[in-house]
Amino acid sequence: MANRTTQVIECLNKLYDLMPDEIIAYEKIFDVDME
């Protein structure tokens, strides 16, 4: 399971590296929806 978790984290890190602006925008949208 540790290896699987590491793979997921690496995938997320790659997504952040590839689309930082889009992810930040989504996080802002989700923050607004939560409120």
PyMOL Python script that loads the backbone (N, CA, C, O; Angstrom):
from pymol import cmd

cmd.read_pdbstr("""\
ATOM      1  N   MET A   1       0.835  -1.207   0.000  1.00  0.00           N
ATOM      2  CA  MET A   1       0.000   0.000   0.000  1.00  0.00           C
ATOM      3  C   MET A   1       0.869   1.254   0.000  1.00  0.00           C
ATOM      4  O   MET A   1       0.507   2.272  -0.591  1.00  0.00           O
ATOM      5  N   ALA A   2       2.009   1.171   0.665  1.00  0.00           N
ATOM      6  CA  ALA A   2       2.895   2.339   0.722  1.00  0.00           C
ATOM      7  C   ALA A   2       3.334   2.727  -0.691  1.00  0.00           C
ATOM      8  O   ALA A   2       3.373   3.907  -1.038  1.00  0.00           O
ATOM      9  N   ASN A   3       3.663   1.716  -1.503  1.00  0.00           N
ATOM     10  CA  ASN A   3       4.097   2.020  -2.868  1.00  0.00           C
ATOM     11  C   ASN A   3       2.974   2.677  -3.658  1.00  0.00           C
ATOM     12  O   ASN A   3       3.201   3.622  -4.414  1.00  0.00           O
ATOM     13  N   ARG A   4       1.746   2.159  -3.474  1.00  0.00           N
ATOM     14  CA  ARG A   4       0.600   2.730  -4.189  1.00  0.00           C
ATOM     15  C   ARG A   4       0.405   4.183  -3.773  1.00  0.00           C
ATOM     16  O   ARG A   4       0.175   5.050  -4.616  1.00  0.00           O
ATOM     17  N   THR A   5       0.498   4.445  -2.477  1.00  0.00           N
ATOM     18  CA  THR A   5       0.333   5.816  -1.984  1.00  0.00           C
ATOM     19  C   THR A   5       1.397   6.719  -2.589  1.00  0.00           C
ATOM     20  O   THR A   5       1.112   7.846  -2.993  1.00  0.00           O
ATOM     21  N   THR A   6       2.623   6.216  -2.647  1.00  0.00           N
ATOM     22  CA  THR A   6       3.714   7.017  -3.214  1.00  0.00           C
ATOM     23  C   THR A   6       3.424   7.335  -4.676  1.00  0.00           C
ATOM     24  O   THR A   6       3.670   8.453  -5.130  1.00  0.00           O
ATOM     25  N   GLN A   7       2.902   6.357  -5.414  1.00  0.00           N
ATOM     26  CA  GLN A   7       2.586   6.579  -6.828  1.00  0.00           C
ATOM     27  C   GLN A   7       1.523   7.654  -6.977  1.00  0.00           C
ATOM     28  O   GLN A   7       1.612   8.505  -7.862  1.00  0.00           O
ATOM     29  N   VAL A   8       0.512   7.617  -6.104  1.00  0.00           N
ATOM     30  CA  VAL A   8      -0.558   8.621  -6.166  1.00  0.00           C
ATOM     31  C   VAL A   8       0.014  10.002  -5.888  1.00  0.00           C
ATOM     32  O   VAL A   8      -0.308  10.967  -6.581  1.00  0.00           O
ATOM     33  N   ILE A   9       0.870  10.092  -4.866  1.00  0.00           N
ATOM     34  CA  ILE A   9       1.483  11.381  -4.523  1.00  0.00           C
ATOM     35  C   ILE A   9       2.315  11.893  -5.693  1.00  0.00           C
ATOM     36  O   ILE A   9       2.273  13.081  -6.013  1.00  0.00           O
ATOM     37  N   GLU A  10       3.069  11.003  -6.331  1.00  0.00           N
ATOM     38  CA  GLU A  10       3.889  11.419  -7.466  1.00  0.00           C
ATOM     39  C   GLU A  10       3.009  11.923  -8.603  1.00  0.00           C
ATOM     40  O   GLU A  10       3.345  12.905  -9.265  1.00  0.00           O
ATOM     41  N   CYS A  11       1.873  11.247  -8.832  1.00  0.00           N
ATOM     42  CA  CYS A  11       0.948  11.683  -9.884  1.00  0.00           C
ATOM     43  C   CYS A  11       0.411  13.073  -9.571  1.00  0.00           C
ATOM     44  O   CYS A  11       0.340  13.931 -10.450  1.00  0.00           O
ATOM     45  N   LEU A  12       0.035  13.288  -8.316  1.00  0.00           N
ATOM     46  CA  LEU A  12      -0.491  14.600  -7.920  1.00  0.00           C
ATOM     47  C   LEU A  12       0.576  15.666  -8.101  1.00  0.00           C
ATOM     48  O   LEU A  12       0.288  16.765  -8.574  1.00  0.00           O
ATOM     49  N   ASN A  13       1.806  15.344  -7.727  1.00  0.00           N
ATOM     50  CA  ASN A  13       2.898  16.313  -7.876  1.00  0.00           C
ATOM     51  C   ASN A  13       3.097  16.661  -9.348  1.00  0.00           C
ATOM     52  O   ASN A  13       3.343  17.819  -9.686  1.00  0.00           O
ATOM     53  N   LYS A  14       2.992  15.655 -10.228  1.00  0.00           N
ATOM     54  CA  LYS A  14       3.150  15.908 -11.660  1.00  0.00           C
ATOM     55  C   LYS A  14       2.036  16.820 -12.151  1.00  0.00           C
ATOM     56  O   LYS A  14       2.278  17.728 -12.946  1.00  0.00           O
ATOM     57  N   LEU A  15       0.817  16.582 -11.679  1.00  0.00           N
ATOM     58  CA  LEU A  15      -0.308  17.423 -12.094  1.00  0.00           C
ATOM     59  C   LEU A  15      -0.079  18.855 -11.649  1.00  0.00           C
ATOM     60  O   LEU A  15      -0.339  19.793 -12.403  1.00  0.00           O
ATOM     61  N   TYR A  16       0.411  19.027 -10.419  1.00  0.00           N
ATOM     62  CA  TYR A  16       0.684  20.382  -9.925  1.00  0.00           C
ATOM     63  C   TYR A  16       1.742  21.047 -10.795  1.00  0.00           C
ATOM     64  O   TYR A  16       1.638  22.233 -11.109  1.00  0.00           O
ATOM     65  N   ASP A  17       2.765  20.282 -11.185  1.00  0.00           N
ATOM     66  CA  ASP A  17       3.842  20.844 -12.010  1.00  0.00           C
ATOM     67  C   ASP A  17       3.323  21.206 -13.404  1.00  0.00           C
ATOM     68  O   ASP A  17       3.744  22.202 -13.992  1.00  0.00           O
ATOM     69  N   LEU A  18       2.399  20.382 -13.928  1.00  0.00           N
ATOM     70  CA  LEU A  18       1.909  20.603 -15.287  1.00  0.00           C
ATOM     71  C   LEU A  18       0.849  21.700 -15.353  1.00  0.00           C
ATOM     72  O   LEU A  18       0.837  22.497 -16.290  1.00  0.00           O
ATOM     73  N   MET A  19      -0.044  21.742 -14.354  1.00  0.00           N
ATOM     74  CA  MET A  19      -1.160  22.685 -14.417  1.00  0.00           C
ATOM     75  C   MET A  19      -1.343  23.462 -13.118  1.00  0.00           C
ATOM     76  O   MET A  19      -2.418  23.394 -12.522  1.00  0.00           O
ATOM     77  N   PRO A  20      -0.344  24.189 -12.664  1.00  0.00           N
ATOM     78  CA  PRO A  20      -0.458  24.908 -11.395  1.00  0.00           C
ATOM     79  C   PRO A  20      -1.587  25.931 -11.410  1.00  0.00           C
ATOM     80  O   PRO A  20      -2.341  26.039 -10.444  1.00  0.00           O
ATOM     81  N   ASP A  21      -1.705  26.678 -12.498  1.00  0.00           N
ATOM     82  CA  ASP A  21      -2.729  27.729 -12.580  1.00  0.00           C
ATOM     83  C   ASP A  21      -4.132  27.129 -12.524  1.00  0.00           C
ATOM     84  O   ASP A  21      -4.993  27.622 -11.794  1.00  0.00           O
ATOM     85  N   GLU A  22      -4.362  26.062 -13.296  1.00  0.00           N
ATOM     86  CA  GLU A  22      -5.680  25.440 -13.327  1.00  0.00           C
ATOM     87  C   GLU A  22      -6.048  24.869 -11.968  1.00  0.00           C
ATOM     88  O   GLU A  22      -7.183  25.019 -11.516  1.00  0.00           O
ATOM     89  N   ILE A  23      -5.092  24.213 -11.310  1.00  0.00           N
ATOM     90  CA  ILE A  23      -5.368  23.612 -10.007  1.00  0.00           C
ATOM     91  C   ILE A  23      -5.675  24.695  -8.978  1.00  0.00           C
ATOM     92  O   ILE A  23      -6.590  24.540  -8.169  1.00  0.00           O
ATOM     93  N   ILE A  24      -4.928  25.775  -9.003  1.00  0.00           N
ATOM     94  CA  ILE A  24      -5.180  26.873  -8.060  1.00  0.00           C
ATOM     95  C   ILE A  24      -6.584  27.426  -8.303  1.00  0.00           C
ATOM     96  O   ILE A  24      -7.298  27.736  -7.350  1.00  0.00           O
ATOM     97  N   ALA A  25      -6.983  27.551  -9.559  1.00  0.00           N
ATOM     98  CA  ALA A  25      -8.312  28.067  -9.886  1.00  0.00           C
ATOM     99  C   ALA A  25      -9.376  27.118  -9.343  1.00  0.00           C
ATOM    100  O   ALA A  25     -10.362  27.567  -8.759  1.00  0.00           O
ATOM    101  N   TYR A  26      -9.188  25.802  -9.530  1.00  0.00           N
ATOM    102  CA  TYR A  26     -10.156  24.828  -9.027  1.00  0.00           C
ATOM    103  C   TYR A  26     -10.251  24.901  -7.512  1.00  0.00           C
ATOM    104  O   TYR A  26     -11.344  24.828  -6.951  1.00  0.00           O
ATOM    105  N   GLU A  27      -9.103  25.044  -6.845  1.00  0.00           N
ATOM    106  CA  GLU A  27      -9.109  25.115  -5.383  1.00  0.00           C
ATOM    107  C   GLU A  27      -9.907  26.331  -4.928  1.00  0.00           C
ATOM    108  O   GLU A  27     -10.652  26.257  -3.951  1.00  0.00           O
ATOM    109  N   LYS A  28      -9.753  27.451  -5.632  1.00  0.00           N
ATOM    110  CA  LYS A  28     -10.501  28.663  -5.270  1.00  0.00           C
ATOM    111  C   LYS A  28     -11.998  28.436  -5.476  1.00  0.00           C
ATOM    112  O   LYS A  28     -12.814  28.856  -4.655  1.00  0.00           O
ATOM    113  N   ILE A  29     -12.356  27.767  -6.578  1.00  0.00           N
ATOM    114  CA  ILE A  29     -13.772  27.492  -6.857  1.00  0.00           C
ATOM    115  C   ILE A  29     -14.348  26.599  -5.762  1.00  0.00           C
ATOM    116  O   ILE A  29     -15.445  26.851  -5.263  1.00  0.00           O
ATOM    117  N   PHE A  30     -13.604  25.554  -5.388  1.00  0.00           N
ATOM    118  CA  PHE A  30     -14.091  24.642  -4.351  1.00  0.00           C
ATOM    119  C   PHE A  30     -14.223  25.368  -3.025  1.00  0.00           C
ATOM    120  O   PHE A  30     -15.164  25.113  -2.274  1.00  0.00           O
ATOM    121  N   ASP A  31     -13.295  26.267  -2.724  1.00  0.00           N
ATOM    122  CA  ASP A  31     -13.368  27.019  -1.465  1.00  0.00           C
ATOM    123  C   ASP A  31     -14.651  27.844  -1.440  1.00  0.00           C
ATOM    124  O   ASP A  31     -15.313  27.931  -0.406  1.00  0.00           O
ATOM    125  N   VAL A  32     -15.000  28.442  -2.561  1.00  0.00           N
ATOM    126  CA  VAL A  32     -16.222  29.254  -2.629  1.00  0.00           C
ATOM    127  C   VAL A  32     -17.442  28.354  -2.448  1.00  0.00           C
ATOM    128  O   VAL A  32     -18.381  28.706  -1.734  1.00  0.00           O
ATOM    129  N   ASP A  33     -17.424  27.178  -3.105  1.00  0.00           N
ATOM    130  CA  ASP A  33     -18.559  26.262  -3.000  1.00  0.00           C
ATOM    131  C   ASP A  33     -18.740  25.764  -1.569  1.00  0.00           C
ATOM    132  O   ASP A  33     -19.867  25.587  -1.106  1.00  0.00           O
ATOM    133  N   MET A  34     -17.633  25.540  -0.876  1.00  0.00           N
ATOM    134  CA  MET A  34     -17.714  25.043   0.495  1.00  0.00           C
ATOM    135  C   MET A  34     -18.405  26.063   1.390  1.00  0.00           C
ATOM    136  O   MET A  34     -19.128  25.688   2.313  1.00  0.00           O
ATOM    137  N   GLU A  35     -18.190  27.340   1.127  1.00  0.00           N
ATOM    138  CA  GLU A  35     -18.819  28.392   1.938  1.00  0.00           C
ATOM    139  C   GLU A  35     -20.265  28.571   1.484  1.00  0.00           C
ATOM    140  O   GLU A  35     -20.985  29.406   2.031  1.00  0.00           O
TER     141      GLU A  35
END
""", "prot")
cmd.dss("prot")
cmd.show_as("cartoon", "prot")
cmd.util.cbc("prot")
cmd.orient("prot")
